[in-house]
Amino acid sequence: MNRRDFSTRLALSTLAGAIPGLAMAQGGPLEGRHYQKLGTPVPVAPGKIEVVEFFWYGCPHCYAFEPVVENWTKQLPADVGFRRSHVAFRENTKTHQRSFFALEALGREAEFRPKIFNAIHQQRQPLDTADSMAAFLGKNGLEAPKFLEVYNSFSVQSKCQQAVKLSEAYRIDGVPAIGVGGRFLTSPSMAGQGAGENVALQQAVVTASFLIERVRSGKV
């Protein structure tokens, strides 16, 4: 065991010890149980280790996962590149997906994400049409016509198509989920089998950290 392996296991042990009920095998999460290795690697840009969170604004589990992910991303090493990708499983998720990429293009997605989550999950506003989303954003400081212009743009349409292909490449069938380095996939439902939701959410980021170390060390 080299210094990096020791540090990785120490970090995992510390996190596991801090989370009651965290069930991890000695030495780290288990392939086929806590995470999956992709049969066909997903192409990634050279340079940083790419980490992708797949989510949906309307998913209650994604809403619960958001503060965990936000805290975790603040601690990621400099050689890790984190981004989000919005899925489009059904018609209403397609509206949310286009809204995500429109807000991203406008440089306002991070600002509006908590407001959208809160509106959907606390205020019971579905925001599942372009007009309802535009009206909501307009009330919260974003020009509705500008949003709709970008929402309907070719560039946002292309981003949505790319996101669908990425979800298919990672074989995403539920959210939230985390893809690591184009090689691995984990999620709260995988990493936290048999645990309560709060523990499962924490297990997912522990497992993702473990997978980042695997990619970094070339153990793929």
Rosetta silent file (secondary structure, phi, psi, omega in degrees, C-alpha in Angstrom):
SEQUENCE: MNRRDFSTRLALSTLAGAIPGLAMAQGGPLEGRHYQKLGTPVPVAPGKIEVVEFFWYGCPHCYAFEPVVENWTKQLPADVGFRRSHVAFRENTKTHQRSFFALEALGREAEFRPKIFNAIHQQRQPLDTADSMAAFLGKNGLEAPKFLEVYNSFSVQSKCQQAVKLSEAYRIDGVPAIGVGGRFLTSPSMAGQGAGENVALQQAVVTASFLIERVRSGKV
SCORE:     score description
SCORE:     0.000 S_00000001
   1 L     0.000  120.318  179.483    0.000    0.000    0.000 S_00000001
   2 L   -84.815  179.071 -176.195    1.537    3.296   -1.072 S_00000001
   3 H   -61.039  -40.133 -179.715    1.038    6.658    0.630 S_00000001
   4 H   -64.555  -44.975  178.118   -1.813    7.622   -1.664 S_00000001
   5 H   -59.997  -42.375  179.761   -3.639    4.325   -1.054 S_00000001
   6 H   -62.350  -44.172 -179.293   -3.158    4.750    2.682 S_00000001
   7 H   -63.978  -39.471  179.104   -4.475    8.319    2.554 S_00000001
   8 H   -62.850  -47.250 -178.906   -7.475    7.232    0.509 S_00000001
   9 H   -66.701  -35.686  177.953   -8.363    4.438    2.922 S_00000001
  10 H   -64.150  -43.529  179.921   -7.840    6.707    5.898 S_00000001
  11 H   -63.763  -42.250  178.410  -10.185    9.297    4.398 S_00000001
  12 H   -63.364  -41.706  179.577  -12.798    6.648    3.655 S_00000001
  13 H   -64.426  -40.066  179.210  -12.516    5.251    7.161 S_00000001
  14 H   -63.766  -45.160  178.972  -12.895    8.725    8.661 S_00000001
  15 H   -65.092  -42.455 -179.773  -15.973    9.427    6.578 S_00000001
  16 H   -62.952  -40.523 -179.571  -17.440    6.014    7.310 S_00000001
  17 H   -67.437  -25.110 -178.080  -16.870    6.446   11.023 S_00000001
  18 H   -85.568   -9.784 -176.717  -18.622    9.790   10.958 S_00000001
  19 L  -117.509  106.357 -179.855  -21.747    8.395    9.309 S_00000001
  20 L   -56.737  134.037  176.895  -23.773    5.924   11.418 S_00000001
  21 L    84.097    4.375 -179.540  -24.744    2.807    9.475 S_00000001
  22 L   -69.271  117.002 -174.827  -22.217    3.327    6.701 S_00000001
  23 L  -108.793   97.525  178.921  -21.651   -0.153    5.294 S_00000001
  24 L  -125.709  146.101  176.991  -18.458   -0.332    3.259 S_00000001
  25 L   -71.141  153.131  177.578  -16.129   -3.227    2.682 S_00000001
  26 L   -60.000  130.878 -179.103  -12.664   -2.992    4.171 S_00000001
  27 L    92.841   -6.798  176.332  -10.449   -1.126    1.699 S_00000001
  28 L   132.264  176.352  178.759  -13.333    0.666    0.008 S_00000001
  29 L   -62.640  158.349 -177.173  -16.656    0.202   -1.785 S_00000001
  30 L  -101.696  132.266  174.345  -17.326   -2.959   -3.755 S_00000001
  31 E   -64.697  137.208 -178.750  -17.718   -3.075   -7.530 S_00000001
  32 L    88.191  -11.931  177.452  -21.112   -4.463   -8.474 S_00000001
  33 L  -120.172  -58.595 -178.593  -22.579   -3.428   -5.137 S_00000001
  34 L   -92.867  -16.406  178.461  -21.686    0.165   -4.320 S_00000001
  35 E  -159.064  165.176  177.326  -20.772    1.146   -7.878 S_00000001
  36 E  -119.241  144.118  171.041  -20.674   -0.136  -11.440 S_00000001
  37 E   -97.892  127.661 -176.911  -17.808   -0.194  -13.904 S_00000001
  38 L   -68.566  136.898  177.754  -18.997    0.723  -17.383 S_00000001
  39 L   -66.758  -36.904  177.205  -18.571   -1.957  -20.014 S_00000001
  40 L  -119.485  114.107 -179.204  -17.827    0.711  -22.608 S_00000001
  41 L   -58.755  145.910  176.596  -15.930    3.772  -21.328 S_00000001
  42 L   -89.669  128.391  179.137  -17.478    7.166  -21.990 S_00000001
  43 L   -59.132  134.814  177.647  -15.128    9.528  -23.877 S_00000001
  44 L  -129.808  155.271  178.317  -13.904   12.358  -21.654 S_00000001
  45 L   -70.235  143.520  178.436  -11.799   15.416  -22.348 S_00000001
  46 L   -67.653  157.046  178.556   -8.126   15.063  -21.397 S_00000001
  47 L   115.538 -110.968 -176.827   -6.860   16.850  -18.344 S_00000001
  48 L   -74.694  156.723  174.317   -8.994   16.843  -15.236 S_00000001
  49 E   -75.082  116.345 -175.961  -10.877   13.826  -13.892 S_00000001
  50 E   -82.403  129.533  175.643  -14.436   14.449  -15.002 S_00000001
  51 E  -123.972  128.002 -176.550  -17.208   13.936  -12.463 S_00000001
  52 E  -123.146  126.135  170.011  -20.829   14.358  -13.580 S_00000001
  53 E   -95.670  122.978  175.068  -23.904   14.503  -11.387 S_00000001
  54 E   -93.576  127.571 -175.525  -27.017   13.431  -13.269 S_00000001
  55 E  -151.139  176.104  176.289  -30.119   15.018  -11.785 S_00000001
  56 L  -143.623  131.606  179.535  -33.612   16.412  -12.354 S_00000001
  57 L   -52.859  -37.180 -175.189  -35.040   19.564  -10.784 S_00000001
  58 L   -84.011   -0.690 -177.459  -38.286   17.716  -10.031 S_00000001
  59 L   -84.029  121.101  179.763  -36.668   14.734   -8.301 S_00000001
  60 H   -64.161  -30.662  178.935  -37.147   14.826   -4.496 S_00000001
  61 H   -71.954  -35.063  175.545  -34.029   12.701   -3.993 S_00000001
  62 H   -66.429  -37.696  176.985  -31.983   15.151   -6.091 S_00000001
  63 H   -61.909  -44.045  178.642  -33.366   17.957   -3.945 S_00000001
  64 H   -68.351  -30.848 -177.037  -32.228   16.113   -0.802 S_00000001
  65 H   -77.226  -23.335 -172.508  -28.847   15.348   -2.410 S_00000001
  66 H   -54.084  -51.077 -179.507  -28.125   18.965   -3.384 S_00000001
  67 H   -65.600  -30.528  177.488  -26.627   20.201   -0.067 S_00000001
  68 H   -66.693  -46.239  179.871  -24.530   17.033    0.223 S_00000001
  69 H   -64.973  -43.004  179.974  -23.141   17.502   -3.290 S_00000001
  70 H   -58.636  -45.303  179.453  -22.545   21.219   -2.752 S_00000001
  71 H   -66.016  -40.930 -178.229  -20.497   20.541    0.375 S_00000001
  72 H   -65.557  -42.929 -176.603  -18.607   17.682   -1.283 S_00000001
  73 H   -65.663  -26.890  177.791  -17.651   19.647   -4.405 S_00000001
  74 L   -67.580  -18.567 -176.953  -16.057   22.347   -2.274 S_00000001
  75 L  -104.291    1.028 -176.819  -13.577   19.737   -1.038 S_00000001
  76 L   -70.105  143.693  178.762  -12.688   18.161   -4.387 S_00000001
  77 L   -63.583  162.277 -175.898   -9.003   18.259   -5.434 S_00000001
  78 L   -65.264  -21.595 -178.061   -7.860   20.681   -8.116 S_00000001
  79 L   -88.603   10.776  178.840   -7.445   17.894  -10.679 S_00000001
  80 E  -110.218  129.834  176.163  -11.180   17.064  -10.596 S_00000001
  81 E  -108.206  113.756 -177.265  -13.637   18.783  -12.899 S_00000001
  82 E  -103.132  139.786  173.529  -17.224   18.619  -11.623 S_00000001
  83 E  -150.838  163.874  177.083  -20.332   19.427  -13.618 S_00000001
  84 E  -108.615  151.149  174.768  -24.038   18.673  -13.620 S_00000001
  85 E  -136.427  124.488 -177.563  -26.113   17.201  -16.415 S_00000001
  86 E   -86.763  129.905 -179.288  -29.908   17.371  -16.370 S_00000001
  87 L   -82.215  168.238  179.320  -31.720   14.239  -17.556 S_00000001
  88 L  -140.410   71.992 -177.198  -34.816   14.120  -19.788 S_00000001
  89 L   -75.961  -37.730 -176.881  -36.743   10.982  -18.921 S_00000001
  90 L  -134.002  179.506 -175.287  -40.233   12.345  -19.634 S_00000001
  91 H   -61.726  -42.579 -179.607  -41.851   15.369  -21.264 S_00000001
  92 H   -69.018  -29.106  176.917  -41.828   17.496  -18.097 S_00000001
  93 H   -71.265  -25.825  177.913  -38.179   16.628  -17.481 S_00000001
  94 H   -67.534  -38.427  176.235  -37.400   17.909  -20.983 S_00000001
  95 H   -62.865  -44.993  179.038  -38.738   21.335  -20.022 S_00000001
  96 H   -64.624  -38.172  179.623  -36.590   21.313  -16.912 S_00000001
  97 H   -63.709  -46.296  179.071  -33.593   20.131  -18.925 S_00000001
  98 H   -62.757  -37.273  178.147  -33.931   22.969  -21.449 S_00000001
  99 H   -64.139  -41.917  178.877  -34.328   25.407  -18.555 S_00000001
 100 H   -58.013  -50.227 -176.238  -31.148   24.076  -16.953 S_00000001
 101 H   -73.040  -29.130  174.868  -29.059   24.564  -20.083 S_00000001
 102 H   -66.559  -45.022  178.609  -30.634   27.949  -20.829 S_00000001
 103 H   -65.353  -36.953  177.656  -29.777   29.161  -17.326 S_00000001
 104 H   -63.444  -43.198  179.393  -26.299   27.681  -17.676 S_00000001
 105 H   -63.480  -31.110  179.351  -25.801   29.559  -20.959 S_00000001
 106 L   -84.614   -3.753 -179.079  -26.880   32.752  -19.210 S_00000001
 107 L    72.025   26.108 -174.382  -24.450   32.120  -16.364 S_00000001
 108 L  -123.918    5.144 -173.159  -27.314   32.016  -13.838 S_00000001
 109 H   -63.694  -46.629 -179.002  -27.939   28.306  -13.195 S_00000001
 110 H   -60.560  -35.519  179.302  -26.094   28.073   -9.858 S_00000001
 111 H   -67.238  -41.376 -174.046  -27.969   31.166   -8.659 S_00000001
 112 H   -92.029  -15.112 -177.653  -31.401   29.847   -9.597 S_00000001
 113 H   -54.251  -51.905  179.780  -30.972   26.140   -8.799 S_00000001
 114 H   -62.683  -32.592  179.135  -31.896   26.446   -5.093 S_00000001
 115 H   -69.274  -39.285  178.328  -34.837   28.712   -5.971 S_00000001
 116 H   -68.020  -46.229  176.939  -36.148   26.230   -8.544 S_00000001
 117 H   -55.673  -46.473 -177.579  -35.696   23.308   -6.165 S_00000001
 118 H   -65.219  -41.702 -179.921  -37.504   25.216   -3.436 S_00000001
 119 H   -62.115  -42.400 -177.510  -40.352   26.275   -5.728 S_00000001
 120 H   -73.979  -46.012 -169.835  -40.953   22.716   -6.915 S_00000001
 121 H   -95.588  -20.971  178.268  -40.474   20.806   -3.665 S_00000001
 122 L  -105.997  -39.331 -177.080  -41.560   23.299   -1.022 S_00000001
 123 L   -97.641   -3.275  177.229  -44.054   25.529   -2.818 S_00000001
 124 L    59.780   38.536  173.405  -45.451   22.753   -5.068 S_00000001
 125 L   -99.947  112.824 -176.207  -44.966   24.703   -8.285 S_00000001
 126 L   -65.905  -31.245 -179.260  -44.232   22.144  -11.042 S_00000001
 127 L    49.163   41.497 -173.427  -42.665   24.710  -13.424 S_00000001
 128 L  -102.165   17.654  169.730  -43.079   22.104  -16.148 S_00000001
 129 L  -129.509  156.982 -179.767  -43.836   24.439  -19.052 S_00000001
 130 H   -60.939  -40.048 -178.166  -41.599   27.039  -20.650 S_00000001
 131 H   -67.570  -40.921 -179.533  -44.094   29.797  -19.814 S_00000001
 132 H   -68.439  -37.167  177.415  -44.433   28.835  -16.138 S_00000001
 133 H   -67.168  -43.062 -179.994  -40.647   28.622  -15.766 S_00000001
 134 H   -63.094  -40.306  179.378  -40.186   31.978  -17.524 S_00000001
 135 H   -65.047  -41.744  179.095  -42.805   33.597  -15.307 S_00000001
 136 H   -62.906  -47.208 -179.162  -41.159   32.214  -12.188 S_00000001
 137 H   -64.996  -36.323  178.456  -37.711   33.378  -13.248 S_00000001
 138 H   -61.791  -36.424  177.969  -39.125   36.764  -14.207 S_00000001
 139 H   -72.963  -14.671 -176.177  -40.441   37.224  -10.672 S_00000001
 140 L  -114.089   22.057  169.410  -36.998   36.352   -9.341 S_00000001
 141 L   101.741    8.911  177.650  -34.847   38.774  -11.268 S_00000001
 142 L  -118.119  130.838 -179.243  -34.304   37.265  -14.724 S_00000001
 143 L   -62.045  118.553 -177.421  -35.874   38.811  -17.820 S_00000001
 144 H   -59.519  -44.519  179.134  -38.456   36.297  -19.045 S_00000001
 145 H   -60.650  -38.890  179.005  -38.113   37.208  -22.766 S_00000001
 146 H   -65.230  -42.332  177.811  -34.337   36.771  -22.588 S_00000001
 147 H   -59.978  -47.450 -177.596  -34.743   33.399  -20.898 S_00000001
 148 H   -65.165  -34.415  177.196  -37.226   32.204  -23.537 S_00000001
 149 H   -60.735  -47.024  179.627  -34.948   33.381  -26.338 S_00000001
 150 H   -71.868  -39.633  178.181  -32.084   31.266  -25.011 S_00000001
 151 H   -53.464  -40.381 -176.582  -34.438   28.416  -24.027 S_00000001
 152 L   -93.032    7.173 -175.988  -35.554   28.122  -27.665 S_00000001
 153 L   -76.466  157.801  177.978  -32.079   28.557  -29.158 S_00000001
 154 H   -64.127  -37.253 -177.757  -30.293   26.014  -31.301 S_00000001
 155 H   -64.094  -39.130  177.541  -27.339   25.937  -28.898 S_00000001
 156 H   -69.378  -39.587  175.950  -29.547   24.876  -25.977 S_00000001
 157 H   -58.343  -41.803  179.270  -31.226   22.273  -28.179 S_00000001
 158 H   -65.796  -40.577  177.578  -27.770   20.895  -29.016 S_00000001
 159 H   -61.076  -39.803  179.001  -26.787   20.842  -25.338 S_00000001
 160 H   -64.971  -42.001  178.512  -29.916   18.845  -24.551 S_00000001
 161 H   -63.039  -41.604  177.575  -29.137   16.327  -27.287 S_00000001
 162 H   -64.045  -38.592  179.788  -25.603   15.932  -25.947 S_00000001
 163 H   -65.658  -38.942  177.472  -26.957   15.438  -22.421 S_00000001
 164 H   -62.681  -43.938  178.745  -29.295   12.687  -23.616 S_00000001
 165 H   -63.649  -38.377  178.714  -26.407   10.905  -25.306 S_00000001
 166 H   -65.290  -42.844  177.726  -24.311   11.240  -22.153 S_00000001
 167 H   -61.216  -41.132  178.858  -27.098    9.755  -20.025 S_00000001
 168 H   -66.192  -40.388 -179.769  -27.419    6.869  -22.465 S_00000001
 169 H   -64.282  -37.019  177.782  -23.658    6.274  -22.472 S_00000001
 170 L   -84.894   -2.948 -179.661  -23.645    6.090  -18.674 S_00000001
 171 L    58.650   46.821 -179.416  -26.829    3.952  -18.778 S_00000001
 172 L   -74.838  120.801  175.808  -28.661    6.299  -16.437 S_00000001
 173 L  -121.808    5.422  176.699  -32.029    4.862  -15.414 S_00000001
 174 L  -167.895  158.084  179.388  -32.571    6.896  -12.259 S_00000001
 175 L  -132.891  156.462    1.805  -31.346   10.007  -10.489 S_00000001
 176 L   -76.619  155.950  176.664  -29.421   11.276   -8.685 S_00000001
 177 E  -149.624  157.341 -178.784  -26.357    9.461   -9.967 S_00000001
 178 E  -128.628  122.801  174.069  -22.657   10.289  -10.274 S_00000001
 179 E   -98.769  138.982 -175.924  -20.416    9.357  -13.196 S_00000001
 180 E  -127.007  119.141  171.739  -16.670    9.349  -12.609 S_00000001
 181 L    62.045   18.448 -177.600  -13.960    9.584  -15.248 S_00000001
 182 L    69.486   10.163 -173.990  -16.084    8.039  -17.973 S_00000001
 183 L  -121.312  -30.883 -170.778  -15.475    4.699  -16.270 S_00000001
 184 E  -131.673  157.205  176.942  -17.668    4.357  -13.202 S_00000001
 185 E  -138.881  133.886  173.602  -21.178    5.063  -11.984 S_00000001
 186 E  -139.599  171.304 -179.013  -22.544    5.268   -8.465 S_00000001
 187 L  -164.397  164.782  175.483  -25.650    6.646   -6.791 S_00000001
 188 H   -58.576  -36.571 -178.974  -27.285    6.824   -3.376 S_00000001
 189 H   -69.264  -31.842  176.313  -29.412    3.799   -4.244 S_00000001
 190 H   -80.074  -53.099 -173.941  -26.320    1.753   -5.134 S_00000001
 191 H   -69.383  -25.403 -175.579  -23.888    3.018   -2.524 S_00000001
 192 L  -114.489   36.346 -179.468  -26.456    3.061    0.258 S_00000001
 193 L   -55.083  126.141  177.211  -28.287   -0.217   -0.219 S_00000001
 194 L    82.644   -2.342 -179.050  -30.325   -0.970    2.873 S_00000001
 195 L  -101.294  162.747  172.759  -29.554    2.377    4.504 S_00000001
 196 L   -68.968  165.570 -173.598  -31.825    5.341    5.174 S_00000001
 197 H   -61.153  -44.170 -177.866  -31.784    8.193    2.690 S_00000001
 198 H   -59.037  -41.982  177.991  -29.549   10.521    4.702 S_00000001
 199 H   -69.157  -42.240 -178.783  -26.902    7.832    5.059 S_00000001
 200 H   -61.186  -38.219  178.849  -27.264    6.730    1.436 S_00000001
 201 H   -63.041  -41.533  177.693  -26.672   10.278    0.193 S_00000001
 202 H   -69.131  -38.096  178.509  -23.432   10.459    2.161 S_00000001
 203 H   -61.413  -34.320 -178.719  -22.378    6.997    1.012 S_00000001
 204 H   -62.801  -43.038 -179.050  -22.727    8.115   -2.602 S_00000001
 205 H   -76.232  -30.150  173.381  -20.138   10.884   -2.279 S_00000001
 206 H   -61.943  -45.292  179.715  -17.827    8.631   -0.241 S_00000001
 207 H   -65.849  -41.041  178.150  -17.996    6.099   -3.070 S_00000001
 208 H   -61.995  -38.880  176.928  -17.492    8.801   -5.708 S_00000001
 209 H   -63.249  -40.287  177.039  -14.365    9.988   -3.858 S_00000001
 210 H   -61.315  -42.197 -178.753  -13.083    6.424   -3.862 S_00000001
 211 H   -69.872  -34.117  174.704  -13.694    6.175   -7.622 S_00000001
 212 H   -59.340  -42.739  178.512  -11.894    9.462   -8.261 S_00000001
 213 H   -65.463  -35.894  177.005   -8.844    7.942   -6.567 S_00000001
 214 H   -62.984  -44.648  179.638   -9.161    4.830   -8.727 S_00000001
 215 H   -65.057  -43.944 -178.478   -9.166    6.931  -11.891 S_00000001
 216 H   -60.973  -39.615 -177.632   -6.287    9.064  -10.646 S_00000001
 217 H   -84.146   -3.705  179.040   -4.165    6.014   -9.844 S_00000001
 218 L    81.683   12.102  179.865   -4.990    4.346  -13.179 S_00000001
 219 L   -88.614   66.451 -177.486   -6.880    1.463  -11.548 S_00000001
 220 L  -119.036    0.000    0.000   -9.608    1.402  -14.149 S_00000001
